[in-house]
Amino acid sequence: MEYPIGWTVYAGSVLLFIALGFRVSKPWPPGLRRVLRCLAVATVVPIAPAGAAGDYLVPAVIVALFEGVLQKSGDATAALQILGISWGLALCVAAFLAFLEERRGPRA
């Protein structure tokens, strides 16, 4: 029963983090704001398998930190690959959003 409760708490925390991040980054320049928002979401949303058999799904950033820093024999490569792919996709989304904004032209 703790697993669903933990995911519910994590999902609520992610939504709060994203909402606060959007509010804090509002006065920043549009290009920087877009890239950092996409990278922040791409850091906290992806999940990765954890445990020896990979029978649990855990946020990828937590797996990468735990396996890479706290475990002597930990292997964080799977989580780091997932994070790398999500960061690459986030940069592509940010570039696409910039393209759409440039194409739309200045706002009235």
C-alpha positions, -999 to +999 in steps of 0.1 A: +000+000+000+030+024+005+039+023-032+007+040-045+008+065-017+044+073-024+036+078-061+007+101-052+029+122-029+056+124-056+030+133-083+017+161-061+052+173-054+061+174-091+030+194-099+038+218-072+074+221-083+063+228-119+037+253-109+062+272-087+089+270-114+065+285-139+056+313-115+092+320-105+105+320-141+079+344-155+101+375-155+130+357-171+139+362-208+117+340-230+144+318-245+160+310-211+127+305-195+115+280-222+147+259-220+149+258-182+112+249-179+115+221-204+147+208-187+131+210-152+101+190-163+124+165-181+143+160-149+115+153-125+090+134-147+109+103-162+109+070-143+135+043-142+136+007-130+151+002-096+162-027-075+183-057-086+155-071-108+141-038-118+108-047-103+100-012-090+097+021-110+112+051-093+119+087-105+150+085-127+167+114-110+164+096-076+177+063-091+207+082-107+216+099-074+211+069-052+229+044-075+256+068-085+264+085-052+252+064-023+259+028-035+294+015-038+285-011-064+256+009-078+250+011-116+233+044-126+237+039-163+200+030-170+187+060-151+213+083-167+204+071-202+167+078-195+176+112-182+198+120-211+171+110-236+145+130-217+168+161-217+174+157-254+137+155-260+132+185-238+157+206-258+139+195-290+106+206-276+121+239-265+135+245-299+102+236-315+083+260-292+108+287-301+102+280-338+065+282-334+068+315-314+091+329-341+067+319-368+037+333-351+054+367-349+052+394-323+022+395-300-002+424-302 
